[in-house]
Amino acid sequence: MTTVLETDEHKALRAAVAALGTRYGREYLTKVIAAGAHPDELWSEAAKLGYLGVNLPEEYGGGGGGIAELSIVLEELGAAGCPLLMMVVSPAICGTVIARFGTADQKQEWLPALADGTRTMAFGITEPDAGSNSHRITTTARRDGTDWILTGRKVFISGVDIADATLIVGRAEDARTGKLKPCLFIVPRDAPGFERRQIDMELHGAEKQFELTLDDVRLPAEALVGDEDAGLLQLFAGLNPERIMTAAFAIGMGRYALSRAITYARERTVWRDPIGAHQAIAHPLAQAHIDLELARLMMQKAAFLYDSGDDAGAGEAANMAKYAAGEACVKAVDQSVHTLGGNGLTGEFGLASLITASRVARIAPVSREMILNYVSHQTLGLPKSY
């Protein structure tokens, strides 16, 4: 493959988004979270500037770019302290799936609105009893005339309260084999039988988590996204961008924490020199920076492969990027808090809340252990233990 280097356009995009993020910053997001609100102002401004839909087709109001560009947007907002988690879901997963596999009507209805930020879409795959085993998904879709009837449960679904619809992963019976196959359905927020319950989380974020119940939710035929027989292909078309964007989210968070620690280490003087002059402080921060940069390189490779149409190559790279970024983020946050000592746990510096938030990239959307399973089986050819 061609060496992945950022173009001048990418560098300009980084600079522009960084400027937007700096105008809002961590203080803005902290106030939004404390008020139980949503970052509507930042979301709207990012949309107006074309950042939310930078990966969506130009013919539908998007920027005509790819996940490479969208990941830059999320990373830079994160580095400024104000990441938009729903970017992982609405334009990256749902927008990508609809752009690649949706009908002409679905594209026209959803893509312009996702691009300009006036509508958002959540994504529902995780179930209480399935966990990382997507083959155990029990949400079923059965035909009733031309309609579909969905029944099942989902858990840890982000932003359902603000989303106009949720892209639900269900399983429908294959008429030829009788086996259940994955299918994707657009479920409107107000669909009868579609209920949500907010989950009480120790993780404090602007985007809330929900458990969903689908009790005989009736959907028209046009709610099915794409080809009924191409469910797995369509599903992974959304999951690979999700992993890449999660990496961007983690790298941005790690960069933000590290920048706070570096500033502190330059200025904090206890003895003769600033504490950053001591290798016990400087070296761990340098290592954290190196780890974040390496994770970014893998993220760029994954985005390059995905945007080039290499789904298989992107799958491996996206998993590796997500793993590397999650680990780098946790280490960067931990070292940053440690650098500040007691100040790292105060509200003034805003790092303590990242101790919990940084763990998200290790856990979701797939755990680091499942990524290691993937690499050991798919890349190294080792046998499965399950």
C-alpha positions in Angstrom: 0.0 0.0 0.0 1.0 3.6 -0.4 2.6 5.2 2.6 -0.1 7.0 4.6 0.8 10.6 4.9 -1.7 13.4 5.5 -2.4 15.7 2.6 -2.4 19.5 2.7 -6.2 19.3 2.8 -6.1 17.0 5.8 -3.7 19.3 7.6 -5.9 22.3 6.8 -9.0 20.3 8.1 -7.1 19.5 11.3 -6.2 23.2 11.9 -9.8 24.4 11.2 -11.4 21.8 13.5 -8.8 22.5 16.2 -9.8 26.2 16.0 -13.4 25.3 16.4 -12.7 23.0 19.3 -10.6 25.6 21.1 -13.5 28.0 21.0 -15.6 25.6 22.9 -13.1 23.5 24.9 -13.5 21.2 28.0 -15.2 23.9 30.1 -18.1 24.0 27.6 -18.6 20.2 27.6 -18.3 20.0 31.4 -21.1 22.6 31.8 -23.3 20.7 29.3 -22.8 17.4 31.2 -23.4 19.0 34.5 -26.7 20.5 33.2 -27.8 17.1 31.8 -27.9 18.7 28.4 -26.5 17.9 25.0 -23.7 19.8 23.1 -26.2 21.2 20.6 -24.3 24.4 19.9 -21.1 22.6 19.0 -23.0 19.9 17.0 -24.8 22.6 15.0 -21.8 24.7 14.3 -19.7 21.6 13.3 -22.5 20.6 11.0 -22.8 24.1 9.4 -19.0 24.0 8.7 -19.4 20.7 6.9 -17.5 18.6 9.5 -20.3 16.2 10.6 -21.0 15.0 7.0 -17.4 15.2 5.7 -17.5 11.5 4.9 -20.9 11.4 3.2 -21.5 11.7 -0.6 -21.5 15.2 -2.0 -24.7 14.5 -3.9 -26.5 14.3 -0.6 -24.9 17.3 1.0 -21.8 15.7 2.4 -18.2 16.5 1.9 -17.4 13.6 -0.4 -14.6 12.5 1.8 -14.2 9.3 3.9 -13.5 8.0 7.3 -10.0 9.4 7.2 -11.5 12.9 7.2 -14.2 12.2 9.7 -11.7 10.7 12.1 -9.6 13.8 11.9 -12.7 15.9 12.9 -13.4 13.7 16.0 -9.7 13.5 17.0 -9.2 17.2 16.9 -12.4 18.0 18.8 -11.3 15.4 21.4 -7.8 17.0 21.6 -9.6 20.3 22.4 -11.5 18.6 25.2 -14.9 18.5 23.6 -15.4 15.3 21.5 -18.8 14.5 20.0 -19.5 10.8 20.7 -22.5 10.7 18.4 -20.1 11.3 15.5 -19.1 7.7 15.9 -22.7 6.6 15.5 -24.7 8.9 13.3 -22.4 9.8 10.4 -19.8 7.1 10.7 -21.9 3.9 11.3 -25.4 4.8 10.2 -24.4 7.3 7.5 -21.9 4.9 6.0 -24.3 2.0 5.9 -27.1 4.0 4.3 -24.7 5.6 1.8 -23.3 2.2 0.8 -26.4 0.0 0.9 -29.5 2.1 1.4 -32.3 2.5 -1.2 -32.6 5.7 -3.2 -35.4 6.9 -0.9 -33.4 6.1 2.3 -30.4 8.0 1.0 -32.5 11.0 0.1 -34.4 10.9 3.4 -31.5 10.5 5.8 -28.1 11.5 4.3 -28.7 15.2 3.8 -30.1 15.5 7.3 -27.3 13.5 8.9 -24.8 15.7 7.0 -26.3 19.0 8.1 -26.8 17.7 11.7 -30.6 18.3 11.7 -31.2 14.6 12.3 -29.3 12.0 14.1 -29.4 8.2 14.2 -28.4 5.8 16.9 -27.2 2.2 16.4 -28.4 -0.8 18.3 -26.5 -4.1 18.2 -25.5 -5.0 21.7 -27.8 -7.3 23.7 -28.0 -8.2 27.4 -27.3 -11.9 26.8 -25.2 -11.7 23.7 -22.3 -9.4 24.7 -19.5 -9.8 22.1 -21.1 -12.8 20.5 -23.2 -11.3 17.7 -24.2 -14.8 16.6 -26.4 -14.9 19.8 -28.4 -11.8 19.0 -32.0 -12.7 19.7 -33.8 -9.6 18.3 -35.8 -11.2 15.6 -37.6 -9.8 12.5 -40.5 -11.7 11.0 -42.6 -10.8 8.0 -46.2 -10.0 8.3 -47.4 -9.4 4.7 -45.2 -6.6 3.4 -44.4 -5.4 6.9 -41.7 -6.5 9.4 -42.3 -7.2 13.1 -39.3 -6.7 15.4 -39.1 -8.2 18.9 -36.1 -8.1 21.2 -33.9 -6.1 23.6 -30.8 -4.0 23.2 -28.5 -2.5 25.9 -25.8 0.2 26.1 -27.2 2.1 23.1 -25.9 5.7 23.0 -28.0 8.8 22.3 -31.4 7.2 21.7 -33.1 10.0 23.5 -31.9 12.6 20.9 -31.8 10.3 17.9 -34.6 10.5 15.3 -34.3 6.8 14.7 -32.1 3.9 15.6 -30.5 1.5 13.2 -31.4 -1.9 14.8 -29.5 -5.1 14.1 -32.0 -8.0 14.0 -32.1 -11.5 12.6 -34.6 -12.7 10.0 -35.2 -16.2 8.9 -33.6 -17.2 5.6 -36.4 -18.7 3.4 -33.9 -21.1 1.7 -32.0 -22.4 4.8 -34.3 -21.7 7.7 -31.4 -20.1 9.5 -31.4 -16.7 11.0 -29.4 -14.0 9.2 -28.6 -10.5 10.3 -30.6 -7.6 8.9 -30.6 -3.9 9.5 -33.8 -1.8 10.2 -34.4 1.9 10.6 -36.7 2.2 13.7 -38.2 5.6 14.3 -38.0 7.0 17.8 -41.7 7.1 18.3 -42.5 3.7 16.8 -45.2 1.9 18.8 -43.7 -0.8 21.0 -40.2 0.8 20.9 -39.4 1.7 24.5 -36.2 3.0 26.2 -34.9 3.0 29.7 -31.9 5.1 30.7 -29.1 3.2 32.4 -27.5 4.6 35.5 -23.9 5.0 34.6 -20.9 6.0 36.7 -19.5 7.4 33.4 -20.7 10.9 33.1 -21.1 12.1 29.5 -23.4 14.2 27.4 -24.6 11.1 25.6 -26.7 8.9 27.8 -26.9 5.1 27.6 -30.1 3.2 27.2 -31.7 -0.3 27.3 -34.2 -0.8 24.5 -37.2 -3.0 24.3 -38.8 -3.8 21.0 -42.3 -5.3 21.6 -43.8 -6.3 18.3 -42.6 -3.1 16.6 -44.3 -3.0 13.2 -42.2 -1.5 10.4 -43.0 -1.0 6.7 -41.0 -2.9 4.1 -38.9 0.2 3.3 -37.5 0.2 6.9 -35.1 -2.7 5.8 -31.8 -1.3 4.8 -30.2 -2.7 1.7 -30.3 -6.3 0.7 -32.0 -8.8 3.0 -29.3 -11.4 2.1 -26.3 -9.2 2.5 -26.6 -8.5 6.2 -23.1 -9.4 7.4 -21.5 -7.4 4.6 -23.6 -4.4 5.5 -23.1 -4.8 9.2 -19.3 -4.8 9.0 -19.5 -1.9 6.6 -20.6 0.0 9.7 -18.5 -1.7 12.4 -15.2 -1.0 10.8 -15.8 2.8 10.7 -17.0 2.5 14.3 -13.7 1.0 15.4 -11.7 3.6 13.5 -13.7 6.4 15.0 -13.4 5.0 18.5 -9.7 5.1 17.9 -10.0 8.8 17.0 -12.0 9.4 20.1 -9.4 7.8 22.3 -6.4 9.5 20.6 -8.1 12.9 21.0 -8.8 12.3 24.6 -5.2 11.1 25.3 -3.8 14.1 23.5 -6.0 16.4 25.6 -4.9 14.9 28.9 -1.3 14.9 27.8 -1.4 18.5 26.8 -2.6 19.5 30.3 0.1 17.4 31.9 2.8 18.9 29.7 1.8 22.4 30.5 1.7 21.6 34.2 5.1 19.9 34.1 6.7 22.9 32.3 5.3 25.4 34.9 5.2 23.5 38.2 8.4 24.3 40.2 8.9 22.6 43.6 12.6 22.7 43.8 15.0 24.6 41.5 13.7 23.4 38.1 10.2 22.7 36.7 9.2 19.1 37.5 9.2 18.4 33.7 13.0 18.6 33.8 13.1 15.4 35.8 13.2 12.2 33.8 10.8 10.4 36.2 8.2 12.9 34.9 9.4 13.6 31.4 10.0 10.0 30.2 6.5 8.6 30.9 5.0 11.6 29.2 7.3 11.1 26.2 6.3 7.4 26.1 2.6 8.3 26.2 3.1 10.7 23.3 4.9 8.0 21.3 2.1 5.5 22.0 -0.5 8.0 20.8 1.4 8.7 17.6 1.8 5.0 16.9 -1.9 4.5 17.4 -2.7 7.3 15.1 -0.6 5.8 12.4 -2.6 2.5 12.6 -5.8 4.5 12.6 -4.7 6.3 9.4 -3.8 3.0 7.8 -7.2 1.6 8.7 -9.0 4.6 7.4 -7.0 4.5 4.2 -7.8 0.9 3.6 -11.5 1.4 4.3 -11.8 4.4 2.1 -10.0 2.5 -0.6 -12.6 -0.3 -0.5 -10.5 -2.9 1.1 -13.0 -4.1 3.7 -10.9 -7.2 4.7 -7.7 -5.3 5.2 -9.6 -2.5 7.0 -11.2 -5.0 9.4 -7.8 -6.1 10.7 -6.3 -2.6 10.8 -9.4 -1.1 12.4 -9.3 -3.6 15.2 -5.6 -3.0 15.7 -6.1 0.7 15.7 -8.9 0.6 18.2 -6.8 -1.7 20.5 -3.7 0.5 20.3 -5.6 3.7 20.8 -7.5 2.4 23.8 -4.3 1.3 25.5 -2.5 4.6 24.6 -5.4 6.7 25.9 -5.6 4.9 29.2 -1.9 5.2 29.8 -1.8 8.9 28.7 -4.7 9.8 31.1 -3.2 7.8 33.9 0.2 9.4 33.5 -1.3 12.9 33.2 -3.3 12.6 36.4 -0.2 11.2 38.1 1.9 14.1 36.8 -0.4 16.6 38.5 -0.6 14.6 41.7 -3.5 15.8 43.9 -4.3 18.5 41.4 -5.0 15.8 38.9 -8.1 14.8 40.9 -9.5 18.3 41.2 -12.3 19.8 39.1 -10.1 22.7 38.2 -7.9 20.7 35.9 -10.7 18.4 34.6 -8.6 15.2 34.3 -10.2 13.0 36.9 -13.3 12.4 34.9 -11.2 11.1 32.1 -10.0 8.2 34.3 -13.4 6.5 33.8 -14.0 7.9 30.3 -10.7 6.6 29.0 -11.7 3.0 29.8 -14.5 3.2 27.3 -12.1 2.7 24.4 -10.8 -0.5 26.0 -14.3 -1.9 26.5 -16.5 -0.6 23.6 -17.5 -1.2 20.9 -15.5 -4.4 21.3 -13.2 -5.4 24.2 -9.5 -5.6 23.9 -9.7 -9.3 24.6 -12.0 -9.9 21.6 -9.6 -7.9 19.4 -6.7 -10.1 20.6 -8.9 -13.1 19.7 -9.5 -11.7 16.3 -5.8 -11.1 15.6 -4.8 -14.5 16.9 -7.4 -16.3 14.8 -7.6 -14.2 11.7 -4.1 -12.9 11.4 -1.9 -15.5 13.1 -4.1 -18.5 12.1 -4.2 -19.9 15.7 -7.1 -22.1 16.7 -10.2 -20.9 18.6 -10.8 -21.8 22.2 -14.5 -21.1 21.8 
